[in-house]
Amino acid sequence: MSSKAHAKHELLIASVTPQNLERGVLWFSENHGAIKKASASHIWWQKNSMMVEESLVIKPSELIRRMTDMGYERSQTVGGKGLVSMRGGIIEIWPVNTAAPYLIEFDGNVISEILPRQKTEERSKPKLSQRHAIEKLPAGSYVVHIDHGIGIFRGTGPAIKNLNLLGFSKIEYAAPGPGRAPDMLYVPIGQKDRLLPYVGFEMPRVHRLGGSVWEKTKRKVKEETEKLARELLELYAKRHVVERPPHMGDAGLEQELIARFPFQETTDQLKAEEEIMHDLARTRPMDRILCGDVGFGKTEIAIRAALRVIASEKQVTLLAPTTVLAAQHERTLKERFANTAISVGMLSRLTSQHEEGRTLHGLATGTVDCIVGTHRLLSKDITFKNLGLVIIDEEQRFGVKQKEALKNLRAEVDVLSLSATPIPRTLQLTLAHVRDISFLKTPPPDRLAIHTFVLPYTQKTIAQALRRELERGGQIYFLHNRIETIGAVKQKLEKLLQKVPLRQKREAGMLERFSEASSESTPASRLPTSKPRIGVMHGRMREHEMIKIMDEFRNKEIDILLATTIIENGLDISSANTLIVDDATLIGLAEAHQLRGRVGRSAAQAFAYFFYKPRRMTEKAADRLQALQDYADLGSGYDIALRDLEIRGAGNILGREQSGTINKVGLNLYYQMLAEAIDLLR
């Protein structure tokens, strides 16, 4: 907390700048006194911080003006950092350097009181749990005891000798009658496997201890999960009876490929590779999901699996949802297979008619070993001589017709799906033990977590973020998800860069301790000397134009790539380390996480700014943005998928009719019961 209690309550308010956003709450709390001292003598801190305290004489309107000059956005309600509002004689503000919003009360033109805003809504309403381990749950979360039903987690307790408890979890249940206190259940630490976090899509009913409602609910859910299990197993039954020769590959070729890999594999990569190779060595076709954040090495594992299958005299196809991503995969595969006899082809709208004819003939005769492409590869005129493996990148982005074709393929060949954030349907199948899954949770060496900021939209903050990245010689993704207005946004960016020119020298006099916080901290030798170049890319452009823009960005001929969500997949550019989304309420949670993964693909610190317009914010959009900030750590894609599942609702794996049933017992217990039903029917 950056506010300190002295004789008078005082509050440090830092400006909404990239430098201050990066510091975080703890840094400001630890350096409160030094910042106060620096703000009295140094011009940067005078402009970018303000100390308000009780008894300070200042007009409320003047304080609001100062806050807007420092980048704060006026709003009717303060629901996030960087917002300020005024109601009568009270100003409410959420400084970017504090963990909670504050109320500044006025008596005329004098500040009479400064108080943190009480989170009454959080105290009165228990939380839907998003964590997996009981001991990580915040008090007040809903939990499910397998034997007693849904209650409220009230924390853990120490050992109690007279009860022979080594430790316990305290669960609150409904009161046994009107006017009586709620019942409490003490669950020994040795029985914590009987407790599950409740994940649902609406506030659940808290049960009474000893009642019959919970047993009836479980019985009904068990009947429904058994019915669903039968339907699921019918879908996947073909895979359990089909057999094919094991893929043994060529050990020498595989060792050569591994030796040419320029990076050090993570432990998770090696484990996932072992699991996939074990699947390929069996006689039953593989159906596995490889789940890992963008940049964690999914493609390399897929390439090694492809080599195993190709060396076993089978063909491989790699499906990508967009031409841009397909082009990226083609380039990568050709580079990795450069010193082998493996032939790599591509089919997409970029492929010429003559080249397409040659490729189709090569697939039918077996002279093309590996084919990369979009949904074009699922067309009826595609004939393989001996297809062995289908690799699907971001399966959730294919349409219904394509998914039907993929479903038919699953009965005959090995399938490896790559995903950074499995969508609910895929995730449900995984949790229900119908499909196998491998995780890549360990980031590559030297990879840093992306600093993520969710802020109200202001041109001043955007200009500072642009300048910060350009001054260190980097590149920027600027996402605007409206094709109709993307040209106007380019003009605004050009004007914005003219209004806020890049600094060409450092200003002296900054306190050495805070030099990193100043925007003048970049050596002049690293500053660009020419006007920043902006390129535009969106889905209505011709494919060859998009590939051209992408190549120019990769070759640093473009400094800022202004694009729609088409950049979500397929770009791997280590020098691009700032992402700016001008209206994050228009994109989904999984999409936002994928977009964030476009930056931070090197050892440099990366930044992601998700802006929103407070007046347009819906409850679900606020939930998505909060989850994006909560799960900013490396390897959080699976947690984001779970949160996305909770926000959007699960429905049935086959339809939508299961949502009500899931709410009765919670997602975790529902899938546990479904998995048990599947195992029983097998």
N, C-alpha and C positions, 0 to 999 in steps of 0.2 A: 504494500500500500504506500502510495507516495504522499499521503497526508500524515502529518506528525502532530501530536498533541503537545502544545506548549501552554503558556499562560492564556493565550487565545488560540482557538482552533484555526488552523490555516490549511489551505489546499493549494498544492502545486498543480497547475494546468499546463501541460506541454502542448505545443502546436502539432497539428496533423501533418507531419512531414515524414518521409521515409526514414530519416535518421532517428527520430523519436519513436516511431512505430517499431523499429528493429530492437530498441533497447529493452522493452518489456517492463512489466510492473516492478519486478524485484530490483532491477538496476536503478530505477528512479527512487525506490524506497531507500536503498543503501546509500545513494548519493544526494539525498534530499538537501542536506546542509551545504554541500559543495556547489550544487546547482544554484541555490539561493544566493550564495556569495558571488558566483560567476555572473548571475543575471544583473548584478549591480554595476559591473564594470565592463562586461563584454557584449558587443553589439549583437552577436548572433543569438545569445541567450536572451537578450532584451527583446528581440523580435519573436523568439520562438518559445517563450515560456512566460507565465504570469503567476505570481503568488497572491492569492486572495486570502484575507483573514477577517475575523470578526472585528467590528468597529471601523473597517475600511470605508472611507467616504467615496462613493462612486455611484453614479446613476445606473439603474438596471439596464437602461437602453445603451449606455456607454459600455457596460460590461458585455452585453450581447454583441455590440459592434466589434469589440476587441476579440471576442471568441470567433466571430465569422472571419475576421482578418487572419486569424491563426488557423483557418481551415475547417472550422466547425460548421455543420449544416443545421439550420433551424428546422425544427420539426414539431408537430403537435404532441407526439409522445417520444420519450427517449427509450428506445428499445435496443440500442447498440452503441458501441464506442464512436466518438466523433459527432454525436448529436447534442443539440442544446435546445431547450424550449423555455418559454416564459409564460407563467400563468399568474396574473395579478402581481403580488409582491414576492413571488418565488421564482427563481431560475433553477431549472434542472439541467444538469450537464453530466455527460459521461466522458471524462478525460481519457485520452488514449493511454495514459500512464497509470490508470487505476483499475482495480479489479471490479469496481462497482460504481454506479452512478451516484451523484451527490446532489443535495438540495441546498441552495443558497438563499436564505430568507432575508428580506430587506425590511427595514423600518424607515420609510422615506427613502433617502439616498444613502443610508448607512446599512452595511451588512450586519445583521443582528445574530445570525446563527448559520453554521455550516455543518450539515449532517449527512452521513451516508444514507442513501435511500433504502428503506427496509424492503426486503424481498418477501412481501406478505403472500404473494401468490405461490411462492415456492414452499413456504412453511405450511400452507393450508392444503396443498395438493401433492400427494406422493408422486414419485417419479416412475415412469416406465423405464425399466432397466435396459441398459445397452451393453453391459459387461457380461463376461462368461463366468468369472470366479466370484463366489459369494463374498469372500473377504475383501474384494475390490469394490463392492457395492457401496454407494453412499447411503447413509441412514435415510429412511423415508421411501426407499425403492420398494416396488411390489416384488414379492417372491412367491414361489409355489412349493409347498411341501407335498410330496407325493402322497402322503397318507392323510393330510389334514386340509389341503386346499390352499387358496390364495390368501396371503396375509401381507403385512407391512414390516419390512426389515428395520429393526431398531438398533442395529449395531451388534458388536460382539462384547463378550465379558470375559474376565479372568477365571482361573480355576477356583472352584468352590469345594473345599475338602469334605464338608459334611454331606454334600450331594454326590461326591465322587466324580465331579466334573473337572476335566482338565482345561476346559474352555468351552464357550458356547456362543451360539447366535440367538439373539432375542427377536422373536416374531410376534407381532401384535395381530390379534384376530378380533372379530366383531364382538361387541358386548353380548353376554348371554341373555340380557333383557333390558327393557327401558330403564333408564336412570342408573344403570350399573356400569362399572368400569370395564374397559375392553379386557378380554382374556389375553394372557401372555404365554407363549410356548418357548421353552428353553431347549434348543437343539444342541446336543453335545457335538464338539468338534469332530469326533469320530463318526458322526452320522451326517456330515455336511453333504454327502452325496445324495441325501434325501431331499435336499433343497435345490431349486433351480431359479435363476432370475426369470421374472415374468417379462416376456416381450409380446406385446399385443398392439392393437390398432385403436383401442379406446380404453377409457378407464374401467378396470374390472370391478366386479363385486367382491368385497372381502367376506370370506366365509366365517361361520361360527365353528368353534371347536366342538367336536362330538356330534355334530348334526349329520343328517342323512343326505343332504343336498350334494355334497362333494362326491360321495360314492355313486350316486345316481348319475351325476355329470360324467364321471370317469367311465362308467359302464356304457353310456351312450356314445361318448367319444371313441371308445374302443371298438364299438360296432362300426362306426363310420370309417375309422382308420383301416379296419380289416377289409371293408368294401373297396376303399381307395387302393389298398395294397394289391388286391386282385387285379384291378384295372392297370396299375403300374406294371405289374409282373407280366401281364399279357403283352404290354407294349415292348418289354425288354426280353421276353422269353426266347425270341429267335436267336438272340446273341448267345444264349447259354447252351443252345444245341448245335450251333454252327461251329465247325472246327476248321482250322487252316494249318498248314505246316508252320512250325516255329521260325521266326526270323533270327538267324544266327549271325548274319553279317560277315564282315571281314575285319578281324582284330587289327591287322596292320594298317589298313586305311583309317580306321577309327583313331588309332594312336597318332597318326600323322596329322589328322584334322585337329585333335586336341592340342598337339604340340604347337600348331600355328595359331591357336587362340591367344590374342594379345593381352588378355586380362587374367587375373587370378580368380578361379571359381570360388564361390561362397560354399559354406557347408550345406546350405539348403539346395543349391544347384546340384551338388554332387549326389545328395539324397534323392532329389527328384529324378535325376538321370538314372539312378539305380532302379527306382520304382518303375520307370517307363521301360527300361531295358528288360526288366523282369517280366513285364506284361507282354512285350514283344517276343520273348522266348517261350511263352506258353502257346498252347494250341487254340485257346479261346480268344477271339478278337478283343482288342483293347477299346475301352471307352473311358478316357481319363480327362479330367480338367487340370490344367496347370495354371494355378492362380498365384499371381505375384504382381506387385506394383510395376508401373511402367519404368523401364530401365533396370529392372532387377535380373534380367538374363533369360527371359522365357524363350526368346527367339533362338538363342544358342542351343538350348536344350532340344528344341524342336528340330534344329538342323542336324544334331547328332542322331536323333531318332530317325530322321529322313535318310541319313547315310546308312544306318543299320538295315532299313527296309530295302533301299536301292541296291545295296551290296548283296541282298538276298534275292536279287533278280525280280523285284517288284517295282511298280511305279508309285510316285508320291505326288499328291496335289495339295497345294497350299491355297486356301480360300481367304480372301480379304474383303471387307465390306466396301472399300473405296478404291478408286484407281490410284490415288496418291499413296495409300498404304501398300497396295500391290506392287507399285513401282519401287518402293523402299525395300520390300522383301526380295524382289527380283535382284536388285543391286547387291543386297547382303548375301544371298545364296550364291550368286556368281562369284563374289569375292571369296567366300569360304570354300567353294568347290573348284577354285581356279586351277589347282594343280592336280586335278583328277580328270578322269574320262567322263564324268557325269555331265549330261547335257541338261540345261535349264531353259525352259521356254516360258512365254507369258501370253495370256489371252485377256484382253480388256478392250475398251473402246479406243485405246491408243494404238492397238495392233492393226497394221495395214491388212487389206484383203489378201494380198499375196502372202504375207507372213503368216496370217491366220490359216490359210490353206496348207502351208508347209507344216505348221505346228499340229493341226488336226491329223494330218497324215502320220506325223511322227508319234503321236499318242496312240494311234491305231496299230502302228507297226512296231512300237516299242523303242524307236530311236530317241524319243524324248523321255528322259528318266524322271524329271521333276518339272511340274507345270505350276506356275503361279498365276492367279487371276482373281477376278471378281465373280459375281453370281453367274457370269457367262459360262463358267466351268460346269454349271449345273444344267445347261441346256441339253435337249434331247439328242442333238447331233454330235455330242462329245462321246467318243468311244475310246476306251482304254484297252490296251492289249492285256495288261495284268496289273490292275490297280491294287496296291497293298495298304496304303496309309493316306488318310485325309487329315490334314492339319487345318483347323478352323480358327482364325484369329477374330476375336470379338463376335462370337456366334450370335449374341443377342441382337446384333444390328442387322441381321438378315431378315427378310420378310417372311410372311406365312408360307408362301409357295416354296421358297427356297428351303425353309425348315422342313417341309414335308419331304423334299428330295433328300435332305440330309438324313432324315429319319430312316428312309429306305436304305441309304448307304450303310447305316449303322449295323444292319443285320448281316452285312457281308464283309466289311473291311475294318481295319483298325482306325480309330478316331482319337485324335488328340486336340482338345479345345484349349485355346490360350485366352486368359481373361485377367484383367487387372481388378475389375469389380464385377463379380458374377451377378447378373440380374436375379430378381426373386425366383423365377421359374428354375433357372439353372442351380441356384443356391439351394432351393428346396429339394431338388433331386439329390444333391450332394448330401444334405443333412439327413435325408431319408435312406442313405446307404444304397441308393440305386446306382449311382455312378461313383467312380473312384476319383480322388482328388489329391493333388500334390501342391504344397505351398512353398513359395519363395518369400520368406519374411525377412531374411537378412540382407541389408543393403550392401552393394559393392563397396570395397575398401575406399576410404576417403570421401564417400558420398555424404553430403550434409542434408539435414532436413530442410525443406523449403519454408522460409518464413512466410506465413500466410496472414493476410490482413483482410478483414471484412469491414467495409467502411461506407458511409453515405457518399454519394457522388459529388465531387467538387473538382473543377478544372484545375484549381491550384495544386491539389495533391497529385493529380495525374501529371501535370507539368513537371513537378519535382521528381516524381518517380521516373519519368522519361529521361530527365536530365541526369539523374543519378546513374542510370545504366549506361547512357551514352558517354558520360565522362570517364567511365572505367573501360571504355572501348568495347562494350558488349552490344548485344542485339536484343530486340524486344518483340514479343507477340502482343498485339493489341486486338482483342476480340470484341467485335460488334456483330451481333447475330441477326441483323436485319439487312438483307441484300438491297432493298429499296433505298435505304438511307446511307449505305456504306460510302458512297462518293462524297456526300456532305460531311461525313465524319472525317474523311481524309483532308478535306479543306480546313476543318476545324483544327485538326492536328497540326497542319502546316502553319496556321495562324498562331496556335499555342506555342509552337517551337520558336516562332519569331518574337513573341512577347516575352518568353523566358529564355534568353540566349544562354548558351553554354559558357560557363566561366572559363577564362583563358589563363588565370593565375590564382595562386592561393593568397588569401588575405592573412596578414600577420596579426599577432596579438592574441590568438586563441589559447586558452589555457591548455597545456600539453595533456592534462588528464582527460579533457573532453574533445581532443582534436578529431577523434573518430566520429563524434556525433555531429560535427559541422559539415555542411555541404561543401566547404572550401577545402576538404581534406584530400582531394585528388591531385596528384602531381600534374603540372602543366604538360609534361612530356607525353602523358597518356590521353590527353584530350583530343577529340577529333577536330580537324581543321576545316572540314567542308560541311556544307549543309546536310543534315540527316536525310537519308533517302527512304521514302515510304513506298512499299509495294502492296498491292491489293489482291486478295485471293478469295473466291467464293464458289459455291456449287454450280452456278449457272454459267461459269466460264467453260470454254472448251478444255478438254483434258490436257492437250499439249501446252496450252497457255498456263494452266496450273503447275504442270511439271517444270515449265520454264521459270516461273516465279519462285518455285520451291528451290530450284537449282541456284538461282541468283541469290536467294537468302542464304543458302548453304555456303556459297562462295563469297559471302560478305559484300556483295554488290548492293544489298538492301540492308538498311539498319533497323527499320520497323516494318514488320509484316502485319498489315491490317487485314483481318480475315474473320470469317464466320467459324462455326464449330467444325468446319471441314479439317482444321488442323488438329483435331482431337487425336487422330492416329497418324502414324507414318513419318513424322519428322523427328529426327535424332540429331540435333545440332547443339554441340557442347558450348558454343559461344553465346547462345541465346539464354539469358538467365533472369529475365524479368517478364512476367505475364501480367497484363492489365485487362480485366474484363469490365466493360463499361456499364453493363446491367446484368448482374449475376442472377437476378430473379427469373430470367428467361431460359435458364439452362437447368438440367436435372443434376442431382447430387453425383451420380456416377460419371456423368459428362464432365462436371466441374473437376472431379478428381483426376480424370484422364487428362484434361487440359492442363492442370497443375503439373502433371508429369512431363509436359513438353519442356519444362525448364529444370534446372538442377541436375543435368546429366553429365556433370564434370565435378571437379573438386572445388569450383567456385561457389560462393554463397548465392543462392537464388531467391527471388522474391515473387510472390503472387498476390496481386491486389484484386479483390472481388468487390466492386462497387455496386451500390443499390440506391434506388430512389425511395426514401422512406414512405412517401404517400402511396406508392404502388405496391408496397410489401404485403403479401398475403401470409397467413399463418404457416402454410406449408413451405413457402419460400423462405421464411425466417427459420424454420426447422432445418431446412437443407443447408443454409448458410452457417447456422450454428454448428451443425455436424461437421461441415467442412473445416471449421476452425478447431473443433474439438479433436478431430482426427487428422492432425497435420504431421504426425510423426511418420518416419519412413516405415514402409511395410504395413500401412493401415488400410489397404484396399479391401480386405475381407471384412474388417469392422465397418467400413463405409457401406459395403454391400448389405450387411445386417441392418444398419441404420436406415438405408434406403428401403429395405424390405418393410421396416416398421412404419416409415413415413407414408409409403405408397399403398401399403396393404398387401397381403399375400394372395388371398384367394386360393383357389384350388390349383394344384400342379397341372391339372387337365382343364380347369375352368375357373369359376369364381365362387362356387357355392360353399367353400370351406371356411370363409372368413369368420363367420359367426361361431363355428366350432372351435377355431383357434383361439378366439377371444375368451372362451369359457375356461380354458386350461393354460393358455399361454403357448407361445410358439415352441419353446424348448421342450416342454412335456409332450406337446402334440407330435413333434417329430420323433421324440424318443419312443412314443407309443406306435407311431407309424413304422419306424425301423424294426421294432419288436414284432409287429404284425407281418412285415415282409420276411423277416428271418423265420418266423413260424411257418408261413406258407411255403417257403422254399423247401 
